Amino acid sequence: MKPDTAEMRTQEKDSPGRSGRLRFLSALICLALAWVLQKVYRDIVYPQFNYLGYSYQDPQLAPYALALAIVCLCAMLLPVKLRRPSDTIVWILFVVAGLPAILVPHYGGPLEASQAAMLSAQSGAVMLAITVAARRNPLSLTLPRISLPVGVFWTGVAVYSLGVYTLIFAQFGVPTSVPNLLDVYDVRGDYRTALEGAAILSYLIPTQAGVVNPIVIARGLQRGKTALILLGLTGQIVIFAASGLKSVILSTPALILFYAILRRDRFSYGWLIALGTFIGALGSMVADLARGTATWTSISVRRFLLTPGLLAAAYVYVFDEAEKGYWAYSFLSSFRTYPYTESPPFMVGRIYFGREGMNSNASLFADGFANLGFLGMAIEGGALIVLLWLVNASTQGLPNALATLTFVVPAIALANSSVFTTALTHGLIAGILLSMLMAREDRGRERDDARGAAPPLLTR
């Protein structure tokens, strides 16, 4: 029996005392994560990668204390329970992009303390706006629910996947080995060169890796079908072997962890995302300090957490006093003349990192600043809010775990991509379209959580 809206809204509410304790716990975990990030940067990343632009200075007490307070405020306002896909996306955004942009510029990168404090305040304001607005839908945005029959939907997924892998094999050949995670740059360079002659693959491959394969894996987890899980994992390995994109292979274990969190409603707490990140970062740090290496922290902490924060500082350094880009190199090129010969990622790579041709893609906090300063950050944040409303609208009636896993990889991509790039290239819009088509009629068989489907949108 489908519960009514009033019942679901009642179910969402924890007691005030319990909710307050959980929000305080979220803040404490994020403070612990902040401590690990600074220690990893100072003791491992800076000594090993200073030559790549990972400079370090001790943060000034007052500005850094303010940044930590902003982190705590954001953590306490984030959703306590992961009730709908937007809740998980916002938590991921905060951990991989928001928290690093608020904290890392105080000890990593070229900014003065006053500039770092301003970046913290601006990033925190945008993050808070996204957090508060994502769960609401004041415009009452809705999407048509096409809901294809189960057989038709999965046949379409199979046909699409077969077409994508056929194009991959035709362009790159059949992979005979998997590249080392620490040495993928030659593979990645060959991949980018090959895409110049097959531009359509630059859209098809990220959609396959970011949305379609995760849906297959989620279906396998949901139904206990090992063959489907292995099929999705094999697809990710093939794409990693062809592209050298670490995010494809490293985000795959995250899908299984998120499913474990989301499959039972009573365990689907947002702070578990921060806790898992903290444990992973701490474990990587301990392993590297014990061995005197930077292997594990480089693969995980530096790649996914510290670099987005450093890039936020680098973008402010390059574009603080320079003319902004106004997205004239991208979707607004027909309306405005771009003042530079390089797009912002390549400008930052050349000016800050000193490397010609380096593509320093960055999050909405960095990309928005490069295009229109704080207003640009707010614009990208606003665009993401609307997309999150559409995500929630497209997944109504789907089991929360299945719906959310569709968007985990695009959410992780927000760490090093603008909102517009994530929407068009990294699968956010594709996920919305697939969610609209996904079958709802077998919802009663799902065992993802105590109530099955994600709740309706709150409209006020």
N, C-alpha and C positions, 0 to 999 in steps of 0.2 A: 504493500500500500504506500502510495507516495505521500510523504508528510507535507503538511501545508507550510506556507511561508512563515507563519507566526511560530509554529513549532520549531522550525529550523533556526529561527532567530533566537528563540529561547535556548536551544541547545548550544548555540555559539557562545553564550555568556558564561564565563566562569564567575565564581563568587569574587567580590571586590578584593577581599584579602588575599585569596589565592592568586588572582591575576596580578596584584601588586607584587607579590613575592616572586612570581615568575618573571615579571619585567625587571625586577632588581637582579635576578639571577642572570638574565640576558646581558645586563650592563656589566656585571662582574666577569662573565665569560669573555666579553669583548675587550675588557681591560686586560685580561690575561693574554688574549690574542695580541693586543697591542704591545705588551711586554715582549712576547716571543718575537714578533716582527722586528722590533728595534734591536733585540739581541742578535738575531740572525743577520741583520743588515750590518751591524757594527763588528761582530766577531767573525763572520764567515764571508758575507758577500763583499763588503768593502775591501778586506785584504786580498781577496781573490779576483775581484772584478773592477777594481778602481780604474784600471786602464780603459775600461769600456764606458766610463762616465758615471759609475756608481760611487760618487764622492760621499764623504760622511763628515758631519760636524755634530757635536753635542747640542741637543735642542735647548733653547732658552726656556727657563722654568715657566714663566707666566704664559707665554703664547702656547706652549705645549700643554700646559694644564687646561687652558681654554679648549684646545683641540680635543683633549681627552673628555672634557665635559660634553662637548658636542657629540662625540661618539656615544657616550652614555645616554644622552637624550634620544638620539636616533634609535639606539638599541631598545630603549624602554618603550618607544612608540611603535616599533615594528610589531607585526601580528604575533600574538602569543601562540595561536594554533594555526596550522597550515590548512585552512578550510577550502581554498580555491587556488588555482594556478598562480594568480597574481601574488598571493602571499609568499609563495616559494620564490618567485622571480625577484620580488623586492628584497627578500633576505639574501639571495645570491648576489644581487647587485650591490647591496651594502657591504658584504664580506669581500668581494673581489674588486670592487671599484670605489665605493663610497668611503669606507674606512681607510683604505690606502691613500686616497686623495686628501683626506682630512689630516692624516698623521705623517706619512712618509716625507712630505716636503719640509718638515721641521728638522729632519736630520739627514736627508738624502737629497742631493741635487743642488742647484745654483742659487736658490732664493734667499733673500734676506728674511730675518724673522718676521718683519712686518708684512712682507709679501706672503709668506707661508701662512700667517694668521688670517690674512684676507682670503686666501684660497680655501683655508679650512672653513671659514664662516660661509663663504659662497657655496662650496660643495655641500656643507651641512644643511644649508637652507634648501637647496634643490633636493637633497636626499629626503629631508623631512616632508617637503611638499609631495614628492612621489609617494612616500610612505602613507601619508594621511589620505591622499586623493585616490590611491589605487583601488581601495576597497569600495569606494563610492562610485555611483554612476548618475550624477545629477542630470545628465542629458538623456537618461533612460535609453542609451544606445542598445539596440537589439540587432541580431543577425538572423537571416533565414536558416532554419534547421532542415537541411536536405535529408540527412540521415539515410544513406544508402543501405540496402540490405547487406548483411554481413558478408555473404559470398561475393557480391559485386564490389564492395569496398576493398576487400583483401586481394581480390583478383586485380583490381586497378593498381594497388600497391606493388604487387608482384610484377606486373607488366612494366610499370614505371621503373622499378629497380633493375629489371632485366635490361631495359633500354639504357639506363645510366651506366651500368657495368660494361655493356657492350661498347659504349663510347669510350669509357676509360681504357679498356683493353686495346681498342683501336688506336687511341692516342698515345698511350704510355706503354703498351705491351702488357703481357701477363706477368705480374711480379713474381720473382723467384726467391726473394729474400725480404726481410723486414729490417729497415735501417735502425741503427743504434739511436736511442733517444737523445744521447749526448752529441751525436754527430749526424744531424739531418740537414745541414745547411746546403750541401751540394744537391741533395734530392729536392729540397724546397726550391732552389734556384732553377733546376731543370723543370720543375712543375710550373713555375711562373712563366718560364720561357715557352713551354708547350701551350699554355693557356692563351698566349698571344695569337695562336693560329686556330683556337677553338674557344671563343669567348663564351659560348653557351655553357660550357662546362664549369665556368666560374660561378654560375648560378646553380647548375644541377648537382654538382658534387657537394657543396655545403648543405644543400637541402637534403640530399641523401644521408649525409653523415650527421646532420644536426636534427633532423626531424623524422625521416622515414625509418632509418635503422633503429633509432630509439623507440619508435612505435612498435616495431617488430620485437625488440627486446622486451618492452613493457608487456606486450601481448603474451610472450612466452612466460614471463614471470607471473603474470596474472592467471594463466591457465595451467601453469606447471608443465609447460611444453619445453623440454630441454632443447629440442631441435630448433625451435624458433629463436631461443636465446643464442645458441651457437651460430645460427644463420646471421643474426644481427651483428654479433661480435666479429664473425668472419668478414662481413662487409666493411666494418670499421677498420679492420687490419688491412684489407685490400686498399682502402682509400688512404690510410696512413703510409703504406708502402709506396703508393704512387705520388703522394703529395709531400710527405715529410712533415705534415702539420701535427705538432704534438698534441694540440687540443683535442684532436679527433680520438686519439688513443687514450689520453689521460682522463678525458671526461667520461669515458665509458664506465669505469668502476663507479663513478658518481651516480650513474643511473641506478645501479643496483642498490647503493646505499640510500638514495632517495626513495626508492621503492620500499625498502625496509622501514623507513620512517613513516611513509604515507599509507601503507597497507592497512594499518590499524589506527583508527582515529585517536584513540587514547594515547598513542605514542607520537602523534604528529605535531610536536612542539618546534617552533621556529628556532629556538635557541640551540637545538641539536645540530643545526647547520654550523653555527659558530663554534660549538663544542667540538664537532668533528674536525673542523678546520684547525682549531687550536691543537687538538691531539696530533693531527697529522704534521703540523708545523713543528710541534715540540719533538715528536719522534724523529723527524728529519734532522732537526738541530742536534739532538743528542747523538744520533748515528754519525753525523759528519764531524762533530767535535771529538768524538771518541776515536775516529779514524784519521783526523787531520785532513779531511777532504771537504769538497763543496758539492759532492755528487747529488745527494738527495735534496738538499735545500735548493740547488740550482734548478732541478727538474720541477719542483713543486712550489716552494715558497717564493723564490726569486721570480720565476716565470709567471705565476698566477696572482701574486699578492704584492710584492715589492715593486716590480716593474711598472704596473699601472699607476702606483703612487709617484714613482720617479718621473714617469712621463707627464703626469699632471703638472709637476713642477717645471719640467723642461718646456712644456707648451707655454706656460705663463712667462717663463724666461724669454722665449723667442718672440712671443706676440704681445707682451704687456704694453710696449710702446710702439710696436709696428702696426701697420695698417692691417685690419682684420680681413678674413677671407670671404665672409658673407655667403659661403657655400657657392661662390661663383665658379669654382672649378668642378662643381658637381651639378646638382639638380636645378640650380638657379643660374646656370651659365648663359641661358638665353636672355636673362634680365639684367645682368651686371657683368662688367669686365673684371676678370680676376687680375689682381695687381702683380702676381708673381709668375714665374715660369715653372715652379714646383708646387705640388699640393702640400698642405701643412705637414703630413707625416714625413715627407722627404725633406722638407725644410728643417724640421727638428732633427732628423737624422744627420743632416749635413752641418747645421750650425751648432747644436749642442754636443752631439756625439762625435762630430768630426768625420763622418763616414758618408761619402758620396753614394747615392743610390740606396741608402738604408731607409726602409719603410717602417717608420715608428708609429704604427697605428695605436690609437689610444681611446679611452672611454669617453662617454658623453661629457664628463667634466672637463677634460682636456680639449676635445674636439669642439665643444660648444664655445669655450673660451677663445680658441683660435679663430673662430668665425664671427663672433660678436660679443666677446667678453662675457661678463656675468649674464647679460641678457641672452647670449647664445646658449649658455648652460641652461638657463630657464626654459628657452624654447625647446631644446632637446628633451629636457625633463617633461615639459608639457606634452610633447609628441609621444613620449613613452607612456605617460598616464593614459592617453587616449587609446594607445595600442593595448595596454593592460585591460582597459574596459572591454575592448573587442575580444581579447583572449578569454576573459570571463564569460562574455556573452556567447562565444562560439563553443564553449565547453559545458554549458548548462546541460544537465542530464547525463553526463559521462561520469564514470567512477573517478574520484579525485586523483588516485595514483596514476591511472592511464592518462588522464587529461594533463596532469602536471609534467609527467615524464616527456610529453611531447615538446615541452618548452624549456627543459633543463639546459640543453646544449646552447640554444640561442641566448639564454640568460647568462651563461658563462661567457659567451662571446662578447657581452657588453663590457667586459673588463678591458678589451682592446679594440673595440669598434664603436663607432658612433651609433646612435639610435637608428638613423636612416639606413646605414650600411647593414646593421643587424636585421632590420625589418626586411630589406630587399635581398640581401645576399646570404645571410646566415640563418634564414629559415623562420623568422618570427611571423611573417605574413603567410608563408607556406603552412606553418603549423595551425594558424587560424583557419585557413581554407580546409585543411584536412580534418580539423575538429568539427567543422560544419558538416562534413560529409560522413563522418564516422557513425556507425550504427548505434542506436540507443536501445533497440528492442530487446537485447539480451542482458540488459542491465541487472535484472533480478538475479542472475546467476553469479554476479560478481561478489568477491569476498574481500575487496580492497580495504574497506573500513566498515565500521558498525552501521553506517547508513547508506553505503553504496555510492550515490551520486553526489557531485559537488553541489553546494547549495545555490539557490538563485542569487542574483546580484542584489545588493542593498542599493536602493535608489534614493535614499535620503539619509 
